[in-house]
Amino acid sequence: MRKVVYDVAVTVDGFISHEDGSVDGFLMQGEHVADYAERLKGYGAVVMGRKTYEWGYPFGLVPGKRAYPHMAHYIFSKTLRFGEGAEVEVVGGDEIAVLQRLKEGEGPDIYLCGGGAFAGFLLEHDLVDRLVLKVNPIVFGHGIRLFGDSTRKVELALLSATSYANGVSLLRYDVKRAGAA
């Protein structure tokens, strides 16, 4: 079974961006960035919400095109529409069933590419399997939370921790399932 992996940069106080979606203050250079680029090669599909997908437009992402060329794209949105020839699939309903079907499919793991509200929705429905957190040495104080408004308590099992010279820490966790050893 494929895993849904939330691989995301986060502040020490648990924010993935400022309230306006900007990421000023996150370290964009260093060994952790190269490691992230390498990890991306191991994912077979990417899931994200509309806001995260559209966040790429100012950086050159063409609407309807893939942000990560080697991955199948599933954009969860009730309002987003693309014409014929789109390289991405928009999921406008049955979100839980679609995610479960993707997880049950064959192939490499699924990259959960933000944002906080969508990640919180998936967490609430027990659809997040692994966290890969690039903890940046900064405190925002407020912004978009790692899991949006979710208040679900989830136990994690630490898989590994890596410290980089620039102060970023990479933490890998599996989500513990009820009844799992």
C-alpha positions as CSV (number, residue, x, y, z in Angstrom):
1,M,0.0,0.0,0.0
2,R,1.3,3.5,-0.9
3,K,1.8,6.0,1.9
4,V,0.7,9.6,1.9
5,V,3.8,11.6,3.0
6,Y,3.5,15.2,4.2
7,D,6.9,16.5,3.2
8,V,7.0,20.1,4.2
9,A,9.0,23.0,5.5
10,V,7.8,24.3,8.9
11,T,8.9,26.8,11.5
12,V,9.9,25.8,15.0
13,D,6.4,27.0,16.1
14,G,4.5,25.0,13.6
15,F,3.8,27.3,10.6
16,I,4.2,26.4,6.9
17,S,3.9,30.0,5.7
18,H,2.9,33.5,6.7
19,E,-0.8,34.3,6.7
20,D,-0.6,35.6,3.1
21,G,1.1,32.3,2.0
22,S,4.5,33.8,1.6
23,V,7.5,31.8,2.9
24,D,9.9,34.6,3.7
25,G,12.3,33.5,6.3
26,F,12.6,29.8,5.3
27,L,16.1,28.8,4.3
28,M,16.1,28.2,0.5
29,Q,19.7,27.2,0.1
30,G,21.7,24.5,1.7
31,E,22.2,20.7,1.8
32,H,18.6,20.2,3.0
33,V,17.3,21.7,-0.3
34,A,19.3,19.2,-2.4
35,D,18.1,16.4,-0.2
36,Y,14.5,17.5,-0.7
37,A,15.0,17.6,-4.5
38,E,16.3,14.0,-4.3
39,R,13.3,12.9,-2.2
40,L,10.9,14.3,-4.7
41,K,12.2,11.8,-7.3
42,G,10.9,9.0,-5.1
43,Y,7.2,10.1,-5.2
44,G,4.8,8.8,-7.9
45,A,1.9,11.2,-7.3
46,V,1.3,14.5,-5.7
47,V,-1.9,15.7,-3.9
48,M,-2.6,19.3,-3.0
49,G,-5.4,21.8,-2.6
50,R,-6.2,24.6,-5.0
51,K,-4.4,27.3,-3.1
52,T,-1.2,25.3,-3.0
53,Y,-1.4,24.6,-6.8
54,E,-2.2,28.2,-7.6
55,W,0.7,29.3,-5.4
56,G,3.0,28.1,-8.2
57,Y,1.6,30.5,-10.8
58,P,3.8,33.5,-10.0
59,F,6.8,31.1,-10.2
60,G,6.0,30.0,-13.8
61,L,3.6,27.1,-13.3
62,V,1.2,27.1,-16.2
63,P,-2.5,26.4,-15.2
64,G,-3.3,22.8,-16.0
65,K,0.3,21.7,-16.2
66,R,2.3,19.6,-13.8
67,A,4.4,21.2,-11.1
68,Y,6.5,18.0,-10.8
69,P,6.8,16.5,-14.3
70,H,7.3,12.8,-13.2
71,M,4.3,12.7,-10.8
72,A,0.6,12.2,-11.5
73,H,-1.2,15.3,-10.1
74,Y,-4.4,15.4,-8.1
75,I,-5.6,18.9,-7.2
76,F,-8.5,18.9,-4.7
77,S,-10.8,21.8,-5.4
78,K,-14.5,22.4,-5.8
79,T,-14.0,25.5,-8.0
80,L,-10.8,24.9,-10.2
81,R,-11.4,23.9,-13.8
82,F,-9.0,23.2,-16.7
83,G,-9.8,22.6,-20.3
84,E,-9.0,19.7,-22.5
85,G,-5.3,18.8,-22.5
86,A,-4.8,19.4,-18.8
87,E,-2.0,17.4,-17.3
88,V,-3.5,17.4,-13.8
89,E,-6.7,15.8,-12.4
90,V,-9.0,18.0,-10.4
91,V,-10.8,16.2,-7.7
92,G,-14.1,18.0,-6.8
93,G,-15.8,15.4,-4.7
94,D,-15.5,12.1,-3.0
95,E,-12.1,13.3,-1.7
96,I,-11.7,10.5,0.9
97,A,-12.6,7.7,-1.6
98,V,-10.2,9.2,-4.1
99,L,-7.3,9.3,-1.6
100,Q,-8.1,5.8,-0.4
101,R,-8.1,4.5,-3.9
102,L,-4.7,6.2,-4.6
103,K,-3.2,4.7,-1.5
104,E,-4.4,1.2,-2.5
105,G,-2.9,1.6,-5.9
106,E,0.5,0.4,-7.0
107,G,3.6,2.5,-7.3
108,P,5.8,4.9,-5.3
109,D,4.4,6.9,-2.3
110,I,2.2,10.0,-2.6
111,Y,3.6,13.4,-1.9
112,L,1.2,15.6,0.1
113,C,2.3,19.1,-1.0
114,G,0.6,21.4,1.5
115,G,-1.3,23.4,2.5
116,G,-2.3,23.4,6.1
117,A,-6.0,23.2,5.6
118,F,-5.8,20.3,3.2
119,A,-3.3,18.5,5.3
120,G,-5.5,19.0,8.4
121,F,-8.5,17.5,6.4
122,L,-6.4,14.4,5.5
123,L,-5.2,14.1,9.1
124,E,-8.7,14.3,10.4
125,H,-9.6,11.4,8.1
126,D,-6.6,9.2,9.0
127,L,-5.1,9.6,5.5
128,V,-1.6,10.9,6.4
129,D,0.9,8.1,6.9
130,R,4.3,9.8,7.3
131,L,5.6,13.3,8.1
132,V,8.9,14.6,6.7
133,L,9.4,17.9,8.4
134,K,12.1,20.4,7.4
135,V,12.1,22.4,10.6
136,N,13.6,25.8,9.9
137,P,15.3,27.7,12.7
138,I,12.8,30.5,12.8
139,V,9.6,31.5,14.7
140,F,6.8,33.2,12.8
141,G,4.4,33.6,15.7
142,H,1.4,33.3,13.4
143,G,0.6,32.1,9.9
144,I,-0.7,29.0,8.2
145,R,-0.5,26.1,10.7
146,L,1.0,22.8,9.7
147,F,-2.4,21.1,10.0
148,G,-4.7,24.1,9.6
149,D,-7.5,24.0,12.2
150,S,-7.2,20.3,12.9
151,T,-7.3,19.5,16.6
152,R,-6.9,15.7,16.2
153,K,-4.4,14.1,18.5
154,V,-2.0,11.8,16.6
155,E,0.9,9.8,18.0
156,L,4.1,9.7,15.9
157,A,7.0,7.3,15.8
158,L,10.4,9.0,15.0
159,L,12.1,7.2,12.1
160,S,15.1,9.5,11.8
161,A,16.5,13.0,12.6
162,T,19.1,14.8,10.6
163,S,20.7,18.2,11.5
164,Y,22.1,20.4,8.8
165,A,24.9,23.0,9.2
166,N,22.5,25.9,8.4
167,G,20.3,25.0,11.4
168,V,17.5,23.1,9.5
169,S,16.5,19.8,11.1
170,L,14.9,17.0,9.0
171,L,12.5,14.9,11.1
172,R,10.8,11.8,9.7
173,Y,7.9,10.3,11.6
174,D,5.4,7.5,10.9
175,V,1.8,8.1,12.0
176,K,1.0,5.5,14.6
177,R,-2.3,3.7,13.9
178,A,-4.7,2.5,16.6
179,G,-3.9,-1.1,17.4
180,A,-0.6,-1.0,15.5
181,A,2.5,-2.3,17.3
